[in-house]
Amino acid sequence: MPRIAGLLVATLFLSSLAAQAQDESPPRFEFSSLQHEYVAERVAGDLSQPVAIEFLPDGKALVGQRNLGIVSVIDFSDGSRKDVTGLPKLAVYSDAGIHDLELHPDFADNGWVYVSYSVGEEIHSSVALDRFHLDGTRASDQQRLFTADAYTEEAYHQGGRIGFHEGHVYLSLGDRQHREMSQDNSNHAGTIVRLLADGKVPDDNPFVGVKAERGEDPRPEIWSSGHRNPQGLAFHPETGELWSHEHGPRGGDELNRVTRGGNYGWPTISFGLEYDGGPIGMGITRKEGMEQPAWVWVPSIAPSDLLIYTGDAFPGWKGSFFTGSLAKTHLNRLVLREGSVVAEERLANNVLGRIRSLAVDRRGLIYLGSDTGTIWRISPLP
Amino acid sequence: MPRIAGLLVATLFLSSLAAQAQDESPPRFEFSSLQHEYVAERVAGDLSQPVAIEFLPDGKALVGQRNLGIVSVIDFSDGSRKDVTGLPKLAVYSDAGIHDLELHPDFADNGWVYVSYSVGEEIHSSVALDRFHLDGTRASDQQRLFTADAYTEEAYHQGGRIGFHEGHVYLSLGDRQHREMSQDNSNHAGTIVRLLADGKVPDDNPFVGVKAERGEDPRPEIWSSGHRNPQGLAFHPETGELWSHEHGPRGGDELNRVTRGGNYGWPTISFGLEYDGGPIGMGITRKEGMEQPAWVWVPSIAPSDLLIYTGDAFPGWKGSFFTGSLAKTHLNRLVLREGSVVAEERLANNVLGRIRSLAVDRRGLIYLGSDTGTIWRISPLP
């Protein structure tokens, strides 16, 4: 029975593709791995850097196209798409644009969608968090919740992943290619900030009311610091722990378990090297008062998005940490035990392009947004 | 200066090869990695499965040729070799032969060499530990220290790695392809045993004097159990911890920190699967009273030999755990922090053949014995 259903879906899907396809890659690939045989099927195409995939209550998905600044609603059952109207033009330049989308946990009741994106101009840019009401494909009531005090003349290392947990919204922010800013908590660069859902600062943030011994006081929005360019953020569905990964220098991409007030060391400590091979900072990998990563990808994979899988479709992958790899073009799977990584597996290696975003539907099927402009759905083969 | 010396060595080495070379692969490969650029140079050839490389006080090396049952003394400065005489013919068949060589820590004074190897016949085989005096290339005074009560009609899964620590000698033993034997401590299959240097049983072994509630009593030689096919064993030079890795089923190769009396779970728990893809045993990966691995290679790499590096030649690799990969033909490097693996790097990938043995010389250069019959020396490039 599952096999027949799968074939039916594939047939419908292929006929819809025939009408609209512009992607030239085949629409279907089969793979094997340790625990599962699986198939990747193209369920949407002709996108540009699909950076965020968020399922709506009706089963359609909200998709952010990073370097177009467009938010779309896509029906993966037929690949049809409508762009959201009523959003102002978002800043789009080089490494910037939309960074993430996230539905409020009570979206079904309140209709709030959160979006992080670049603000300012290419030579004077930062990252902001807005929310807006979404009704069908119409946006309204857009509100600015937070603008990072992390303006630099570089358009890179913006971070920008959003996560919700227990009434709070978290936002990751890159070092803006001014690494020294990551160890200076009087700005927001290289931090993860924590806000109430309306953008206000929670009273119990670690730096609320803290006075600097010298220089400017730390920003009360900061939850953790010493990050480089965090483009993955997820709360563990079972433990409630916050996990984040970040692009490091050459060889220094890190996965971190993020704790309240933790300093993740960049650029003082790092497993990576300068791109010319020289040491970073003091060339050390640990220091008192700075946190150690749970995992370092060597060589770097350029991780994007983070999904802690608890779906039913792939029982062998329950609890796994999935990350898209931009540079090494695969779906990266880490197996953890008591907070330590005990295994790494590389799935769909070198086939689906630079994997930029991840999502899971109610059935537990996994969706990958690729820089080829495609969204792939991963289903188990019977 | 190091460059000139390196070129001189290479020249000498090449001329010696010209006289005797039968290997057809190029004698030199350069590689880059995160922390080090390095070169692999062939320093010995025309061997058969060099399973163990042990440096002698005079700088020459004792090399065991697994499936020939021959122990040789090789001078890596010119590739010259003399076979050790006075050793009886060792049992050689299919997956069996010499498993390891190890010098007594006081070898310079007492001249004892320890050797593990297959005993019996192909259809009735086990593993034994002997020692003999070595004087130049002449062996004498061969003594049987231990014969594993692990006879089966299969010649596979023999384990056989030797390690010394604080006056004790340890020997790893495979499950002999009778997996149920690994959870039955009334035999030695699937265990690591611990002996005094003369083969006697230490009083403080975990099962000394222990009586079984039913069935036969556990063997007093056993230090740990529940192993599958451990072909790597090393004591950490700084912490004194015992580490071992083992060939698992499909996808279940493990690295374990081995503790006194620990049960490593095979075949009750495993991260791997049957080769046909089905679950192992109960299909679970953890159980009360059984130890969790520190690392699982997915997919399997077929690990051979284990070297915890503390040399000076490669400062960026200090503390790394090196393992040869037979199936994936690379030098596997794991980085650990507080007992957890935080990074994996694959060196010399798919170039040097099936890496079966590892050693390090006084300068910190690394030697790889490959099933191509070659011993490669790894040196840093300036």
Interface residues (C-beta under 8 A of the other chain):
Chain A: S33 L34 Q35 R250 G251 F271 G272 L273 R286 Q292 P293 A294 W295 V296 W297 V298 P299 V335 R337 E338 S340 V341 V342 A343 E344 E345
Chain B: S33 L34 Q35 R250 G251 F271 G272 L273 R286 Q292 P293 A294 W295 V296 W297 V298 P299 V335 R337 E338 S340 V341 V342 A343 E344 E345
